[in-house]
Amino acid sequence: MTIRAHATSNSSARGVLYKGHKFTVHKTHGNWHYITDKATGVTGWVSGSYVYREVYMCLH
């Protein structure tokens, strides 16, 4: 899943969140989460449609 600069699917990519990566959620806007990928340290927005919210892990 792509980590985006802004909370839209048209925003530029900052990195990739791979399946199984865990992350910290700093804030939520609608169905988007501003996160830090614990494996890489990359910050940005990811769609809530693709994450398991209980443990904040990428599903795809």
N, C-alpha and C positions, 0 to 999 in steps of 0.2 A: 504494500500500500504506500502511496506517495505522501510524504510529509510536505505540506504546503505552506507558503509564506503568509497566506490569508485564508480565512474561513470560506473559501469558494473552490469549486472543482476547476475553475479556470485560472487559478492563481499559479504562480511559478513554483517549481519543485525545490525543496531544500534538502531532501534526502528520501530514503526508503525505509519503511518500517517492515521488517520481515516477520513472517509467521513465527510465533513464539517469543518475539521480543517483548519485554515488559517495559512500561513507561510510567512516568509521573504525570498526572493531569494537574495543570495549574489553574485553568478556568474552562468554562464551557459556554458556548454561544449557539443556541438552537441545538442542532444535531452534530456540532463540531466541537472538538476538544483541542485546547492548546496544550501540547505535551512536550516532555523531554524524553527521548529514547534513552533508556538506561544503558544500552549496549554501546551506543555511539556518541551520546551527548548532544545529538541534533535536536533543536527545538523547532516547533511549528505546529500547524493545524492538521488534524486528521478527522475524517468523517466517522461519526459514531456508528454508522451502518456496518463498519468492518471491524469493530473491536468488541471484545468480551468485557463488559463494563465492570463485573465483579472483581476481576483481578487485573484489569487493564492490560490485556494481551492481544496482539494482532492475530486475527483469524485467517488471513490470506497471505 
